[in-house]
Amino acid sequence: MPSSASYLGPTPASSTPRFKLPEVSGHRDVHDNDAKLLSISRDFRSDTLTIPTDSMMEAMKLASRGDDVYQEDETTTSFQASINALTGKEASLFVVSGTMSNQLALRSHLMQPPYSVLLDVRSHVNKYEAGGLAFHSGATSIALTPSNGKYLRWEEDVLPNLVEDDGDVHFAPTRVVSLENTLAGNIFPQEEILKISTGCKERGIILHLDGARLWNVAAQTGMSMEELCEPFDTVSLCLSKGLGAPVGSILIGPQSIIRKATHFRKLFGGGLRQTGPVVAAARVALEEHFYKLKGTHELAKWMEGELRELGVGMLQEVETNMLWLDPSPIGLSNAAINARLKALHPTPIKAGLPRVVIHHQTDPAAARELVEVIKEMKRERESGKRGEVVGNGEKKGTYGR
């Protein structure tokens, strides 16, 4: 080490040589963001695929540069305080993903096994979080298919399947009920949520919500976020799906649970340092895109009307930004439609039928073109020009992602 007398501080940036990474053939960072936006505007696979806007990028440049692990990043703490006020919850925690947000909540609630979590068999927590509930929390899942095919109900589904803590050592008592709203684009009726909440409170059972697309519920129903979140002990709110932030989810709940979740976030490897730029982008996404969500619902409903008129079946009624298609009544298969859309020239349409998802960067012209492609395929089949394999309308795929 140089002596204190001779050491004059770090070398000025202007005279510091740059470290050069090796270039790898086929992996140069050459990109065209305008082309990406065009591609995304014709992509109906998910509302997670949106790209950051110019205003997000500007906000990222102006964000604070503090350390969030030390809770010293002003952009992050300010945003969390705003979310607390918006939802009426005591505390909140910014995390990298909805999966982490859900898993942190459940791990923070589940303190002493054995225990079980009751949830919808189709839910993200059950199907699309890599078995995290078992891995992180050691919990048994009671995964139910709703008796009405749409959402769990207290009397018909939840109550009969709760495992009471009655001393029977053969079973893991139910400690948490986990709901999802929206699920597959369906809005969970608030009246039923209140019934489940009341029943859980009476039995000392915790109620968690995967509210990744709860913003869509607020936009469609006009209900406040505080009213939608009030029945739950904890809620996970995605900032990427629908709203379009490049990354992030936020967990809300009581101070004691958020404090515990902060500890588990570090344990899980999710303690980020300078979070300001990504949180700044999330704030812009919420402030600029929330009121665009209703428009995505309207476009989805327009598509539903056009496709029903063609004779295309729907696996469920469109309530928000998702359609579920069954083209078998007109003699087509989802696979055939996906392939035709992918083959469009010069700009393909990306789709993952049976699910069609509208997002705030969807081009309405692309939605019309998708409908026209199905219309053309129907005409071809009727004229005998091209044979297609008839689909069976089975509802499967990527609705949870």
LINGI-V675398 format. One record per residue. N is the residue number from 1. RES is the residue in one letter. D_FIRST is the distance of its C-alpha to the first C-alpha in whole Angstrom. Layout:
# LINGI-V675398
N:RES:D_FIRST, N:RES:D_FIRST
This chain:
# LINGI-V675398
1:M:0, 2:P:4, 3:S:6, 4:S:9, 5:A:11, 6:S:10, 7:Y:9, 8:L:12, 9:G:12, 10:P:13, 11:T:15, 12:P:19, 13:A:21, 14:S:23, 15:S:21, 16:T:19, 17:P:21, 18:R:23, 19:F:23, 20:K:26, 21:L:28, 22:P:31, 23:E:34, 24:V:37, 25:S:41, 26:G:43, 27:H:40, 28:R:39, 29:D:39, 30:V:42, 31:H:44, 32:D:47, 33:N:47, 34:D:50, 35:A:51, 36:K:50, 37:L:51, 38:L:55, 39:S:54, 40:I:53, 41:S:56, 42:R:59, 43:D:57, 44:F:59, 45:R:57, 46:S:55, 47:D:54, 48:T:50, 49:L:50, 50:T:50, 51:I:47, 52:P:45, 53:T:47, 54:D:46, 55:S:46, 56:M:43, 57:M:41, 58:E:41, 59:A:41, 60:M:38, 61:K:36, 62:L:37, 63:A:36, 64:S:33, 65:R:30, 66:G:29, 67:D:28, 68:D:32, 69:V:31, 70:Y:30, 71:Q:33, 72:E:31, 73:D:33, 74:E:36, 75:T:37, 76:T:38, 77:T:39, 78:S:41, 79:F:43, 80:Q:43, 81:A:45, 82:S:47, 83:I:48, 84:N:49, 85:A:51, 86:L:53, 87:T:53, 88:G:54, 89:K:52, 90:E:49, 91:A:46, 92:S:44, 93:L:41, 94:F:40, 95:V:40, 96:V:39, 97:S:43, 98:G:46, 99:T:46, 100:M:43, 101:S:45, 102:N:48, 103:Q:46, 104:L:44, 105:A:47, 106:L:49, 107:R:46, 108:S:46, 109:H:50, 110:L:50, 111:M:49, 112:Q:51, 113:P:53, 114:P:56, 115:Y:56, 116:S:58, 117:V:57, 118:L:60, 119:L:60, 120:D:62, 121:V:62, 122:R:61, 123:S:58, 124:H:54, 125:V:53, 126:N:55, 127:K:55, 128:Y:52, 129:E:49, 130:A:49, 131:G:50, 132:G:48, 133:L:50, 134:A:51, 135:F:47, 136:H:45, 137:S:48, 138:G:50, 139:A:53, 140:T:57, 141:S:58, 142:I:61, 143:A:62, 144:L:65, 145:T:67, 146:P:68, 147:S:72, 148:N:73, 149:G:71, 150:K:68, 151:Y:67, 152:L:67, 153:R:69, 154:W:69, 155:E:73, 156:E:73, 157:D:70, 158:V:67, 159:L:69, 160:P:71, 161:N:68, 162:L:66, 163:V:65, 164:E:66, 165:D:64, 166:D:67, 167:G:66, 168:D:67, 169:V:64, 170:H:65, 171:F:64, 172:A:60, 173:P:61, 174:T:60, 175:R:58, 176:V:57, 177:V:59, 178:S:57, 179:L:59, 180:E:58, 181:N:59, 182:T:60, 183:L:60, 184:A:62, 185:G:62, 186:N:65, 187:I:64, 188:F:65, 189:P:67, 190:Q:66, 191:E:69, 192:E:68, 193:I:65, 194:L:66, 195:K:68, 196:I:66, 197:S:63, 198:T:66, 199:G:67, 200:C:63, 201:K:63, 202:E:66, 203:R:65, 204:G:61, 205:I:60, 206:I:57, 207:L:57, 208:H:55, 209:L:55, 210:D:53, 211:G:54, 212:A:52, 213:R:55, 214:L:56, 215:W:56, 216:N:59, 217:V:61, 218:A:60, 219:A:61, 220:Q:64, 221:T:66, 222:G:64, 223:M:63, 224:S:60, 225:M:57, 226:E:57, 227:E:61, 228:L:60, 229:C:57, 230:E:59, 231:P:60, 232:F:57, 233:D:54, 234:T:52, 235:V:52, 236:S:49, 237:L:50, 238:C:48, 239:L:47, 240:S:47, 241:K:51, 242:G:53, 243:L:51, 244:G:49, 245:A:45, 246:P:43, 247:V:42, 248:G:42, 249:S:44, 250:I:45, 251:L:46, 252:I:48, 253:G:49, 254:P:49, 255:Q:46, 256:S:46, 257:I:46, 258:I:44, 259:R:41, 260:K:42, 261:A:42, 262:T:38, 263:H:37, 264:F:39, 265:R:37, 266:K:34, 267:L:35, 268:F:37, 269:G:34, 270:G:35, 271:G:33, 272:L:32, 273:R:29, 274:Q:30, 275:T:33, 276:G:35, 277:P:36, 278:V:38, 279:V:39, 280:A:40, 281:A:42, 282:A:44, 283:R:45, 284:V:46, 285:A:48, 286:L:50, 287:E:51, 288:E:52, 289:H:53, 290:F:55, 291:Y:58, 292:K:58, 293:L:59, 294:K:62, 295:G:63, 296:T:61, 297:H:64, 298:E:67, 299:L:66, 300:A:66, 301:K:69, 302:W:71, 303:M:70, 304:E:71, 305:G:75, 306:E:75, 307:L:74, 308:R:77, 309:E:79, 310:L:78, 311:G:79, 312:V:76, 313:G:75, 314:M:73, 315:L:71, 316:Q:71, 317:E:71, 318:V:68, 319:E:67, 320:T:64, 321:N:62, 322:M:63, 323:L:66, 324:W:67, 325:L:69, 326:D:72, 327:P:74, 328:S:76, 329:P:79, 330:I:79, 331:G:78, 332:L:75, 333:S:72, 334:N:68, 335:A:67, 336:A:69, 337:I:68, 338:N:65, 339:A:65, 340:R:67, 341:L:65, 342:K:62, 343:A:64, 344:L:65, 345:H:64, 346:P:62, 347:T:60, 348:P:61, 349:I:61, 350:K:59, 351:A:60, 352:G:60, 353:L:64, 354:P:65, 355:R:63, 356:V:62, 357:V:60, 358:I:60, 359:H:57, 360:H:56, 361:Q:55, 362:T:58, 363:D:61, 364:P:64, 365:A:65, 366:A:64, 367:A:65, 368:R:69, 369:E:68, 370:L:67, 371:V:71, 372:E:72, 373:V:71, 374:I:73, 375:K:76, 376:E:76, 377:M:75, 378:K:78, 379:R:80, 380:E:80, 381:R:80, 382:E:84, 383:S:85, 384:G:84, 385:K:82, 386:R:79, 387:G:78, 388:E:76, 389:V:75, 390:V:76, 391:G:73, 392:N:74, 393:G:72, 394:E:70, 395:K:67, 396:K:64, 397:G:60, 398:T:57, 399:Y:58, 400:G:56, 401:R:53
